[in-house]
Amino acid sequence: MEGNMESTGTKKSTKTWFMVLGFVLAFLGFMSLGLSLIGVRISFLSWLYNLGSLAAFLIHIGMIMLGLILIFMASDNHQALLED
């Protein structure tokens, strides 16, 4: 019995980490994309602009999309959302 409880706890912990990672990616993507529109760059993401404006934009969009996908997949009720 303890193995099942431990497995469930580990599964919840993994989902929590994926949820946090998703929120961080989405937040950083939205913030850096929004701030870049007014000319402000987040210092640790400024290397993106060395790749070019289009590449930086696509990476920001990718960060947002990956973050939202992680949030969706880590949510407990995503199966119910897919069935409706």
N, C-alpha and C positions, 0 to 999 in steps of 0.2 A: 504494500500500500504506500509506503513512504516513497518508493520510486516514482509512482504516479504523481504524488504531490510535489516532489522535487522537479519533475519534468514540467508540470504545469507552472510552477513558480519560475523556472528558467524560461519557459515560453513567454510568460508575461513580461519578464525582465527584458527579453530580446525585443518584444514588441514595443516596449517603452523606449528602448534605445533607438529603434528605427523611427519611432514617432518624433523623438527629440531631434534626431539627425535630419528628418524631413522638415521640421519646423525651422531649424537653423539654416538649412540650404535654401528653403523658400524665402525666409526672411532676408538672408544675405543677398539673394538674387533680386528680390524686389527693391531692397534698399540701394544696392549698388547700381541697379538699372535706373531707378528714380533719381538718385543723386548725380549720376553721370549726365542726365538731361540738363542739369543746371551747372555742370562743369566741376563737380566735386567728386573726388575719387577716394574710395576706402583704401588706406595705405597698403594693406597686405594683399589686396586684389589689383593693385596698380600694374602688376606685370602682365595682366590680361591685355592692356592697351598696347603693349609692345607687339602683340600679334596682329594688330590692326583693328579698326573700328567694327567691321562686320564680324570678325571672329569673336571679339569681346561681347558684342551684342548677342550672338548665338550662344556663347557660353553662359551668359546671364539667363537667357531664356531656358537653356538646358538645366541650369541650377534650379530655376523655379519649377520646371516640369518634373524633374527628378524628386524634388522636395514634396510636391503635391502627390506624386505617385507613392512615395514612401509613407506619407501621412494616410493616404487612402488604404494602402495595403496593411498598415499597422493598426488601423481602427478595428474595433471588435465587431462592428455591425456592417462591414463592407459586403458580406454575403447577402444580408437583407436588402441592402441598397441595390445590389445587382439583380435580385429577383423581382423587384418592383418595376 
